[in-house]
Amino acid sequence: MALMSGYIRNQRLNAVKPYIKGDVLDIACGQANVLLHFGEKINNYTGIEFSETRVKELKSKYPTAEFFAKDLDEDDLMLSNKFDVILMIALIEHIYNQKHLFAQILKNLKPSGKIVITTPTPFGNDIIHRYGANLGLFSKAAADDHIVIYNKKRFQILAKDFRLSIDAYKRFQLGCNQLVVLGHQNL
């Protein structure tokens, strides 16, 4: 693990903490850190991961939660639940087929639910992350895997395309990362 990766992960968790409540879908849940740190705020937790092996480990570690292995670019989520909060922490920049993913997410979002996203800013990705990865401070593989980098304007376009509203937007980590909270538009 790169020197700063744990610190950055914790900063992302702190950014999403105010939005975690009720029934939570954590897409690309990793080690299920959201459940580990904020389980008392969660009624039902569902995690999505790419790796079948990771899913098996998580099911064993957290038997009261649900975990599924999915390829987010291709697979339908096919979940029976609707969620108050759908998390995409450090994920969206790694997804090729974002239209497919958002179509799947919207099928599983409660009418009053929120989609909470963290992702690097262009400054954080193009300058800080790239130089930091070369110095061993950040994960080089993660920087190389970024497909699309969002700015606020791109989030506004995404929201409009899927008839969502931007309920909150902020930058954190000295402008290197950003958080956006999307919800259904009030018609």
N, C-alpha and C positions, 0 to 999 in steps of 0.2 A: 504494500500500500504506500502511496506517495505521502510525503510528510504532512501535507495540509488537508488531505482527503477527509479525515475524521472530523476536523474542525469545520470544514465546509458542510459536511453532512449534518452536523449539529446545528449550524446556522440555518440550514433549510428547514429542519424540523422545528426550530423556534419560529420561523416565518409562517409555517402552516398551522401551528398549535392553536391559534384563536379560532380556527375554522373547523376543528375536529370535534365532531359530536354525532351521536345517534348511530345510524347505519352507514358504515364507511366501506367504500371500494377503493383499494390501494393498488393502482395499476403500476406494474414493475416494482413490486413491493420489496425486492431485495431480501434482506434478513428480517423483514416485518418490524423495523424499528419504530414505526408509528404505533403499532400494537404494543410493543414493549414499553415505550415511554408514556403513552397516553391511553392505555387500555381502560382506565377508569372513566374516560369520557365517551367510550364507544359501547353501543348496545350490541351490534353485530359487525364483525369484521370479515371482509373477503379480500384476499390478496391474489393478484395475477402475476405470474412469473413466466418466463420463457422456458426455463429448465425444469424438466420432469424431476430430476434429482433434487433440485432445490425445493420443489413443491412437496416431495415426499418428506424431506427433512423438516419443513415448516409444519406439515400436518402432524408430524410426531411431536414437535416442540409445542405447538399450540392446538391441541385437539378440539377446542371449542370454536375455533375459527375455521373458515373455509378457504381453501387454496386451489387454484386451477392453473394448469400450464396452457398458455396460449401464445401463438405468434400474432402479435398485435397488428402487423401489416396485412394479415390474411384471414385469420380466424374470426368467426363470430363469437362474441362473448357468451351468448346463450345462458344468461343468468336469470334465475327466477325472481330475484329480489330487485327492488328499487332502492336507491340510496339517497341519503341526505347529503353526503359528501363523496365526491369522486376525486381522488388525489392522483396527480401526475407530477411527482417530484423528480426533477432532473431527468425527464423522459422525452418530452415532445420533440426535442432537438435530435433525437435518435430514430424517429419514426418516418419512414418513407411515405406510407399511405395514410396520411393524416385525415383525409376525408372519410375513409373507411372507419378509422378509430373513433372519430367524433360521432359518426352515425351510430356506432355501437354504444358509445357512452350515453348518448341522448335517449336511447331505448331504456336505459337503466337509471336515469336520473328522476327523482321525485319532482313534482311540479315546483316545490319550494327549495329544491336541492341546489347545491353549488359544486362547480368544478374548480378545483384549486390546483394551480400550475406554478411550478418554479422552473426557471430556465436561465441560462446565462444571457446577459445583455450582449449586444455586438461588441462593446468595449471589453467586457469580461471574457468573451470567447476569443475574439480576434487578437487581443493584445495580452491581457493578463494571463489567461489560461494557456495560450500557446507558449509564451516565454516561461511561465512557471512549470509547464510540463517538461520543457527542455532542461530545466534546472532540477527536475525531480521533485518539485513541490506538489504538483498535481498529476493526476493520471494521464499519461500520454495517450493511452488507448481511448480514453473517453473523449479527448479533444479531437482525435482523428476520426471518431465515429459520428461527429456532429454533422447532420444533413442540412438542417435549416435553422437559422438563428432568428429569433423573434425580437422585434422592438415593439413599442407601444402601438404604433400604427398598424403593424401586422396583426397584433391581437385585436385591434378594432375591426379589421377586415374579416378575421376569423369569426368574431362574434356576429358580425352582420350576416355572413354567409350561413350561419347556423341558427339565426334568429335568437341570439343570446345577448345579454347585456353584460357590460363590464361593471361589476359591483365594487371592485377594489383593484387598485394597481399601485405597486410600490417597488422601488429598487432597494436592495440591501447589499451588504458586504461592499460598502464604498462604491456602489453603482455597478458592481460586477455581476450581480444576479438580480432577478426580478421575480415578483409574485403577481399573479393575476387571478382574480376570482370571477368566474363567469356564472350567470344564472339565466333562467328563462326570462325572456322579455315579458313585461306586463302589458298585455294587449288590451 
